Amino acid sequence: MLRCAGITVSYGSIDAIAGVDLTAADGEWVGLIGPNGAGKSTLLRVVAALQRHRGTVRIDGRAAAGMSRRHHARLVAYVPQQLEKPAGMTVLEYAMLGRTPHIGYLGVESAADRRFCAALLDRLGIAGLAGRMLPTLSGGEMQRAALARALAQQAPVLLLDEPTSALDLGNRIDALELVDDLRRERGLTVVSAIHDLTLAAQFADRLVLLSDGRIVTSGAPCDVLDERRLGRYFGGTVRVIDDASGHMIVAPVRRRERPVNFGGDAGVGFGDDVPEGFGDVPAGLGGDGPADPRVSHCAAGAPADLGAGSGVPR
């Protein structure tokens, strides 16, 4: 569905991304991960036809270069990290902007378009905000409205740049579950940049790690989310753990143990009443204790594809 070859974006003598090759198959969810400034957002803007670049982008076998904006919008929907709140527009009206590529130049939205967008708002839990003006929305509410607008395009490729950064924990999971449901229902190809590595591991079929504008490695989450590799490219110390349900959890670990004394002056704190073991770092999560036996490893015999752009079935 999506193929990028030799993508390079330069600002003067600085390459924001350099020679990046990326593919995403029909129905695949590809997660872009990496430290700040790695080039994730820039790459998404290239695919969204919002960033000048060198190299080629092909969508459903067709070159994106030279496509009309309307044609491109029928193929690619994009939720940016920074969202505008146009004045004088309600949430429902904003969501209905996603129907524009499907409406003739002299046409208007139909009742079916309104029902379709209203249903999306309902699935995102913001049906009650349909008549609210955009400037009155919180960051999380606006993020869900933007997702509704993108889904209303019914494009086969969905680009998400930090789509849950402003959402609380419950709404974050709900929003990604909805994207995953629609991906399976419609065969959507999803490419998302996300800082939460735990969510990236649980939702993406394949992860692509970028650093300094280049792809470091690509593969199944259990292949890419290696503790040493994450420590090298993200800095700090992390633990990658498989919980009882088989989900991967990426947990940052403090460099220093937490002090027991919470007071600012000597003698202020719990004194001699501190329970035995209070403040100890659990085994496997820091300190000098033995490693947690649940630390994630790929299943025995699972192929580790560390080449960029290769699909890994889930």
N, C-alpha and C positions, 0 to 999 in steps of 0.2 A: 504493500500500500504506500509506504513512504520510504524514499531512498535519497540520502544526502551524500554527495561525494566531493571531497576536497574543499569543504567549506572553510573559508578564511575571512575573518573580519578584522580590519586594521584601523586604528586611530593614529594617524601619523606613522611613526616608526614602531608603534606597539601593536602586536597582534593580540586581540581579545580572544579569538579562537584561531587555530592554525591547522589546516589540513584535516578537518574532522570528517570522518565517514560514519554515517548512522543509518540503520535500517529499522523499520518497524513493520511487522507483518499484519495482515488483516486480523482484527480481533485481539491483538497483542497489547499489553500494557507495559511500556518501557519507562522506567524511572531514572531520571537524571539526578545524580548525587555528586557532591563535591563541596569543597570549602567555598567561602565567599570569594567572588571574583574568579571562579573557575571557568566561567563561560556558559553556564546553564541557561540563564535568561537570554543571553545573546543568541544562542543556538535556537531557542524557541522563537525569537523574533525573526530570525532568518526564515524558518519554516512558515511563519505567519505572514511573510512578505512585507515585513515592516523594517527590515534592516538590509542595507546595501552590503553585498558580499561578493566574493569570488567563489567559484565552484558551482555545482548544479544541485537542484532540488527537483525530484520527480514525485508526483502524487498520483497514485493509481496508474502508473506507467506514462503519465504525461508531464512534460516539462512545465514547472511552475512559472518560469520566465516567460513573459508575454501574455500570461493569462489575464483576463479582465478581472477587476476587483470582485464583480458579481460572481463570476465563475469560480474564482478562488474561494470565496466565502461559502459557496455550496459544498466545497470539498474540505475546508479547514475552519474550525472554530477555535477561538483563542481567548483564554481568561488571563489577563496580565496580572502582574504582582501589584502594580499601582493602579488604582481604580479611580476614574472620574465620577463625579456625582452631578450630572446635568441638572440645572435648576428648572423648576416648572414641569418635571416629569415624574409620574408615579412609577411604582415598582412594576406594575403590570405593563405599562407603556414601555418601560425600559426592557422588559423581557421580550416584548413583541418586536423589538428591533431585530431580534434574531430571525424573524420571519422575512425580513426585507429581501434577501437574495432569492426568495421564492415568489415574490410578488412582482408583477409587471411594472414597467416604468410609470404608467398612468393608473396603476391599480391601487387598491386599499386593502387593509387587512380584513379578512372575512370573519364571520362568527366562528368558523371552525378554527381559525388561527387563535382567536381569543380563548376558546375552550382549551386548546392545546397548551397554551402558555399558562392558563390558570391551573391546569392539571400539574404542570411542572412546579409551579409555586407551592402547590399542595404537597407534592412529594418531597420538596425541600423544606417543608415545615414553615413556610412564610406566606401561606394563603391569606392570613390575617393582615398582612402588610400590603396587599395588592393596591390599595388606594393611597398609601403613604407616599409623600414626596421624598425623593432620594436624599436631599440634604439632611433629612431628619433621621436617617438610618445610622446605626452603629456600624463599626467596621465589619463585624461578623455578619450582620444582616445584609450589608452591601455585597459582601463576598458571595453570599448565597444568591442574591439577585443577579450578579454577574454570571454565576454558573448557570442559572436558569436561562439567561439570554443566550449563552453559548450553546446549551443543549437544544434551544429552540431552533437553531440553525439546521439541525438534523444532518450535520456534516459527518462524513465517515471518519475524519481525523479530528481528535480533540486534543488541544494543547493546553496544559494547566501549569501556570507559574506560581508556585507556592499557594495552591488553592485553599488551604485550610489555615493559613498563618494567623488569621484573626478570629478563628472559631474556637469555642471552648471544647473540652474533650469530647463530650457527647455528640455535639453537632459536627465535630471533625470526623468522627467515625461514620455518622449518618450520611454526610455529604459524599465521602469516598465510597460507601456502600452503594449509594444511588448511582454514582458513576460506574461502579463495577457491574451493577444490575443492568444498566442501559448498555454497557459494553457487551454483555453477554446476549442481551435481547436483540441488539441491532448489529452486532459484529463490529463495534467501534474500535478504531485504533487509538490508543491513548498514549500520549507522551507527556510526562509531568516532571517538573523540577520540585523537589521536596526536601526540606532540611531534616524532617523527622525520619530518621533511618529505620525506626521500628515500624512506622506506617509504610514506608517505602518497601520494606521487606515483606510485609503482610499483604500488600495489594499488587505490587508490580510482578509481572512474569519474569522480567529481566531488568537488571540494574546496569547503568553505564556510569562509571566513575570518571569524572573530569578533574583535571588540575592544571592550572596555568594554560588554559585554552586548548588542552589536548586530552584525548581519551587515554586513560591509564589502563583500564581493563573493563571488560563487559562479560556478563554471564548471569547465571541464576543467583538469587540473593545469597544462598549459602556459600557460593563460590566467591562472591565479591566482598561480602561483609566479613573479612578476616580481621581479627583484632590488631595484628601488627600493621597491616595495610592501612586500616582506619587511623591508627595512632600516627602513622607516618604522614598521611595526607591531611588529616584534620587537626592533628596536634592533640596532646593530652592522652589520657588512658581511658579505654573503654572495655567493657565486657560484652560479649555476644552470647546470649543465653537462649536455649530452647526451653519454653515453659511446658507444662504438662500437656497442653493441648497441641503442641507441635509448632506454636508460633515463635518466631524469632524476636528477641528483645535486645535492643542495643542500648546499653546503660553507661553513661559517663561515670567515671570514678574520680573522686577527689584525690589530688596529689598528696594531701596531708590528712591524717586522721583528725576527726572532729574533736576539739578539746571538750573535756567533761565540764570544766568550769565556765559557766556562761556569764559570770560577773566581770566587770571591767577592772576591779581592784583585787589585789591578793586577799584571799580568805573569803571572797564573796562567791557563793555557789552552793553546791550541795554538801560540801564538807565531808564528814565521815558517813553521811547517810546515803551515799551513792551505792545503788545496788551492784552486786558483783557482776562484772561483764558489761555494765552500762557503758555505751560509747564505743564498744569494740566493733570493728568492721567485719561483717559476715564473711566467712570463708568464700573465696572466689570473687569477692567484690572489692578487693583492695587489701592493703596491708601485706603481711608475710604469711598469711594462712594458706592452706592448700587450695588448689583451683577448684572451682565449683564443677562437679561432674556433669552439670547440665550445659556447660559451655558448648555453643553450637559448633557442629562439624557437619560437613555434607554426608549424606547417606553413603554407606560403603558402596563403591562401584559407580557412583553417580559421576557422569562425565563433567569435567570442569572446563568450560569453554571460556577462555580469557581473551579471545579475539574480539575486537570491536565489530559491532554490527551483525552478529550472528544471533539467530533466534533460538531461544531455549524453551521448549514446551513445558507447560506447568503440569 
